Amino acid sequence: MRHLASELAVRGVDLCAVPKSSRPLARLQLTTETATRVQIILVAGDTDERLGERALDLDSVPIDARLLAIAVATDELLAANWSDLERRRAAEPPPAPKRQPAAPSARAEPRFLLGPVFAFDAFGGGQRLLGVDARAAFGFAPRCALTARLGVRQGLPRSSDHGSLHATALLGGLGLRLELARSDRLRIDLFGRADAVRLSASAYANPGAIDRSDSGVAVTTTGGVALRLLLSRSLQVTLEAGLGGVPRPVHITDARQRVSGVSELGFTLGGGVSAAF
């Protein structure tokens, strides 16, 4: 067996007792007619057609050399029919390529963000506002998103010569967010937005002065940097800081003197949690 296997290995053919494929190139059948007479039959692997056979008489062969004699006779039988085997091997279709398992597709990032953000706004005109926004973002392109917000603000009290001023505000705006850098858990964004701010002021006059309430709508623009920390696929924490201007200001006056207002330069800080989906 080892002798025959080594001879076939030179020709690029494996010899095995149990077929390794459903269509071997050929099969060798050894049958014994008597104790010293062996029949070697070469059969095609795909059609069971007999390609050749050889009868071997081992009477004159020593017992310890009989296996070698069978191997030599088998090798000669194969050599005599080798051209036919080569033709059959060339006609076999090539083995189908193994299909590689498809790599798992990367899960698409969530396109929508929705959640509250607590904010602090300060303006050069003197107004300081604290409040909360409801914010939303829609990713319309890779690393780009449209943003929107609605918010309420409570102004910090301001003193004047004739009393004190208390302000509230409602605001709404649209913006754009551009992702600059990312890691597994962190996103760094640039943002820009424009807001309409309806500022309402109530005066609490000192004795002898007259109370008066008024309101106006300011337009603000803001740009800045935001950090988004991804707690999970569906939950993010956002921190932001921005600077901006007030193309359309609103002033709060006392006896025609400005004491506060949404005007000049603006500064904002914010932080909140968003659901991603």
Secondary structure, DSSP 8 states (H G I E B T S, - for coil): -HHHHHHHHHTT----SS-SSSS-SEEEEEEEEETTEEEEEEEETTT--EEEEEEEE-TTS-GGGHHHHHHHHHHHHHHHTHHHHHHHHHHS-------------------EEEEEEEEEEEETTS-EEEEEEEEEEEEEETTEEEEEEEEEEEE--EEETTEEEEEEEEEEEEEEEEEEEE-SSEEEEEEEEEEEEEEEEEEEE-TTS---EEEEEEEEEEEEEEEEEEEETTEEEEEEEEEEEEEE-EEEEETTEEEEEE-S-EEEEEEEEEEE-
